[in-house]
Amino acid sequence: MELYEALYTTRAMRRTAPDPVPEETVKIMLDAAVRAPSGGNSQNWRFLTVTDPEVRAELGVVYRAAFKILGETIYEGARERAEAENDQQALAVMKSSQWLADNFEQVPLWIMAFHRNDPSGSSIYPAIWNMMLAGRGQGIGTCMTTILGFLKPAETFEVLGVPASKGWQMAASVSAGFPTGRWGLAKRAPVENVVYAERWGEPVAWAMPSPFWDEPAGYGK
């Protein structure tokens, strides 16, 4: 797959078929992950793959509890605002997020990412993105979510047997499977709308009237 096609079409694909992800694909995804840069080249990361139905079932209960908390706190009122403003994109994201929570056990592969000795907590994210891009190259849809580590870390560590006393922290859970939706270019505001030059608030002197890579007609169907 051409580099820019992968960069421009790797988006959150929450809905997946239950078919197992081939072991060779899992190996490629994780090998790509550990090729990413990390702060000071410390490589203070661990990845845990979850495919066992019983473990997925246990985690599904924890994930739905975390998702419920999210809906009652951070996302409280978000649906009402989206409906009032007829924000179809936001409503679609909420619907697919709910699907992921309701069908946690159906997703054939979850990859949990952990780090330690990283005060910023950010060094592992290039590795996670490498992994997701590699999945895209293999036809695997992924979605990164952080609510287990953010809202239910103790319960998640207990299910997975993670030694919390060793300083490990959970950065993300990545769902992975063959997507039931279509690949495509994510809709975004023009890049010049969110980029400043030299000082905050100063506009750049250029514009991108269309994406650098744009999908051809019928792409992803």
C-alpha positions as CSV (number, residue, x, y, z in Angstrom):
1,M,0.0,0.0,0.0
2,E,1.2,3.5,-0.9
3,L,2.4,5.5,2.1
4,Y,0.0,8.4,1.8
5,E,-3.0,6.2,1.2
6,A,-2.3,4.5,4.5
7,L,-1.8,7.8,6.3
8,Y,-5.0,9.3,4.9
9,T,-7.3,6.3,5.2
10,T,-6.4,4.8,8.6
11,R,-9.3,5.9,10.7
12,A,-11.2,4.5,13.7
13,M,-12.9,1.4,12.5
14,R,-14.9,0.2,15.5
15,R,-17.2,-2.3,13.9
16,T,-15.5,-5.5,13.0
17,A,-16.4,-9.0,12.0
18,P,-15.7,-11.7,14.5
19,D,-13.3,-13.6,12.2
20,P,-9.8,-14.1,13.9
21,V,-6.9,-11.9,12.9
22,P,-4.2,-14.1,11.3
23,E,-1.2,-14.6,13.6
24,E,1.1,-13.4,10.9
25,T,-0.7,-10.1,10.7
26,V,-0.5,-9.7,14.5
27,K,3.2,-10.3,14.3
28,I,3.6,-7.7,11.6
29,M,1.5,-5.1,13.5
30,L,3.6,-5.6,16.7
31,D,6.9,-5.7,14.9
32,A,5.9,-2.3,13.3
33,A,5.0,-1.0,16.8
34,V,8.5,-1.6,18.3
35,R,10.2,0.1,15.4
36,A,8.7,3.4,16.4
37,P,10.8,6.1,18.2
38,S,10.5,6.5,22.0
39,G,11.8,9.1,24.4
40,G,15.5,8.6,24.9
41,N,15.1,5.3,23.0
42,S,14.0,3.9,26.3
43,Q,11.4,1.5,24.8
44,N,9.6,1.3,28.1
45,W,6.6,-0.5,26.6
46,R,4.8,-3.8,26.8
47,F,2.0,-5.0,24.6
48,L,-0.6,-7.6,25.6
49,T,-2.7,-9.4,23.0
50,V,-6.1,-10.6,24.0
51,T,-8.0,-13.2,21.9
52,D,-9.3,-15.7,24.5
53,P,-13.2,-15.5,24.6
54,E,-13.2,-15.8,28.4
55,V,-10.8,-13.0,28.9
56,R,-12.6,-10.8,26.4
57,A,-15.9,-11.5,28.2
58,E,-14.4,-10.4,31.6
59,L,-12.9,-7.3,30.0
60,G,-16.2,-6.5,28.3
61,V,-17.9,-6.2,31.6
62,V,-15.2,-3.8,32.8
63,Y,-15.2,-1.8,29.6
64,R,-19.0,-1.3,29.7
65,A,-18.8,-0.1,33.3
66,A,-16.1,2.4,32.2
67,F,-18.2,3.5,29.2
68,K,-21.2,4.1,31.4
69,I,-19.1,6.4,33.7
70,L,-17.9,8.2,30.6
71,G,-21.4,8.8,29.4
72,E,-22.5,10.1,32.8
73,T,-19.6,12.5,33.3
74,I,-17.3,13.7,30.4
75,Y,-19.8,13.0,27.7
76,E,-22.9,14.1,29.6
77,G,-25.1,16.2,27.4
78,A,-22.9,15.6,24.3
79,R,-25.7,13.6,22.6
80,E,-28.3,16.2,23.4
81,R,-26.1,18.9,21.9
82,A,-25.3,16.9,18.8
83,E,-29.0,16.2,18.3
84,A,-29.9,19.8,18.8
85,E,-27.3,20.9,16.3
86,N,-28.0,18.0,13.9
87,D,-24.4,17.1,14.1
88,Q,-24.6,13.8,12.2
89,Q,-20.8,13.2,12.4
90,A,-20.8,13.4,16.2
91,L,-23.9,11.2,16.4
92,A,-22.3,8.6,14.1
93,V,-19.2,8.5,16.3
94,M,-21.4,8.1,19.4
95,K,-23.3,5.3,17.8
96,S,-20.2,3.4,16.7
97,S,-18.6,3.9,20.2
98,Q,-21.7,2.4,21.7
99,W,-21.5,-0.5,19.3
100,L,-17.9,-1.1,20.5
101,A,-19.0,-1.2,24.1
102,D,-21.9,-3.4,23.5
103,N,-19.9,-5.8,21.3
104,F,-16.5,-5.8,23.1
105,E,-16.4,-9.6,23.1
106,Q,-17.1,-9.8,19.4
107,V,-13.9,-8.0,18.4
108,P,-11.5,-10.8,17.7
109,L,-8.3,-9.1,18.9
110,W,-7.6,-6.5,21.5
111,I,-4.0,-5.2,22.0
112,M,-3.3,-3.5,25.3
113,A,-0.4,-1.0,25.5
114,F,1.5,-0.3,28.7
115,H,4.4,1.9,29.6
116,R,6.4,3.0,32.7
117,N,9.0,5.5,33.7
118,D,7.6,8.0,31.3
119,P,6.3,11.2,33.1
120,S,4.6,12.5,30.0
121,G,3.0,9.2,29.1
122,S,3.4,10.1,25.5
123,S,6.4,8.1,24.2
124,I,4.3,5.0,23.5
125,Y,1.8,6.6,21.1
126,P,4.1,6.6,18.0
127,A,4.4,2.8,18.6
128,I,0.6,2.5,18.8
129,W,0.1,4.5,15.6
130,N,2.7,2.4,13.8
131,M,0.8,-0.7,14.9
132,M,-2.5,0.7,13.6
133,L,-0.9,1.8,10.3
134,A,0.6,-1.7,9.8
135,G,-2.9,-3.1,10.5
136,R,-4.3,-0.9,7.8
137,G,-1.7,-2.3,5.4
138,Q,-3.0,-5.8,6.2
139,G,-6.7,-4.9,5.8
140,I,-7.3,-4.7,9.6
141,G,-9.4,-2.0,11.1
142,T,-8.4,-0.6,14.4
143,C,-9.6,1.8,17.0
144,M,-7.6,3.2,20.0
145,T,-9.5,3.8,23.2
146,T,-8.2,4.9,26.6
147,I,-11.1,4.5,28.9
148,L,-10.0,1.2,30.6
149,G,-6.7,2.7,31.8
150,F,-8.3,6.0,32.6
151,L,-11.5,4.9,34.4
152,K,-11.0,1.3,35.4
153,P,-7.2,0.6,35.7
154,A,-7.3,-1.6,38.8
155,E,-10.1,-3.8,37.5
156,T,-8.4,-4.2,34.1
157,F,-5.0,-5.0,35.6
158,E,-6.6,-7.6,37.8
159,V,-8.3,-9.3,34.8
160,L,-5.0,-9.3,32.8
161,G,-2.6,-10.1,35.6
162,V,-0.6,-6.9,35.2
163,P,1.8,-6.2,38.1
164,A,0.6,-2.8,39.1
165,S,3.3,-2.6,41.8
166,K,6.0,-2.6,39.1
167,G,5.0,0.9,37.9
168,W,3.2,-0.1,34.7
169,Q,0.5,2.2,33.4
170,M,-2.1,1.5,30.7
171,A,-1.8,3.8,27.7
172,A,-4.5,2.4,25.5
173,S,-6.6,-0.5,24.3
174,V,-6.7,-1.1,20.5
175,S,-9.5,-3.1,18.9
176,A,-8.5,-4.9,15.8
177,G,-10.4,-7.0,13.2
178,F,-11.6,-7.1,9.7
179,P,-13.9,-4.0,9.3
180,T,-17.5,-4.2,8.3
181,G,-17.4,-0.6,7.1
182,R,-15.5,1.1,4.2
183,W,-12.1,2.6,4.2
184,G,-12.0,6.3,3.2
185,L,-10.7,9.7,3.7
186,A,-11.7,11.3,7.0
187,K,-13.6,14.5,6.7
188,R,-11.7,17.4,8.4
189,A,-11.7,21.1,8.4
190,P,-9.0,22.7,6.1
191,V,-5.6,22.3,7.7
192,E,-4.9,26.1,7.6
193,N,-7.8,26.5,10.0
194,V,-5.8,24.9,12.8
195,V,-2.3,25.9,12.1
196,Y,-0.6,29.2,13.2
197,A,2.7,30.7,12.0
198,E,5.4,31.9,14.4
199,R,3.0,33.2,17.1
200,W,-0.4,32.0,18.4
201,G,-3.3,33.3,16.3
202,E,-1.1,34.3,13.4
203,P,-2.4,32.6,10.2
204,V,-0.2,30.7,7.8
205,A,0.5,32.2,4.4
206,W,-0.7,29.1,2.5
207,A,-3.8,27.0,2.1
208,M,-4.7,23.4,1.1
209,P,-7.8,23.6,-1.0
210,S,-8.0,19.8,-1.2
211,P,-6.3,16.9,0.6
212,F,-2.8,16.0,-0.6
213,W,-4.1,12.5,-1.1
214,D,-7.7,12.2,-2.2
215,E,-9.7,9.1,-2.6
216,P,-10.7,8.2,-6.2
217,A,-14.3,7.6,-7.1
218,G,-15.7,4.5,-5.6
219,Y,-12.8,4.0,-3.2
220,G,-13.3,1.5,-0.4
221,K,-16.5,0.0,-1.9
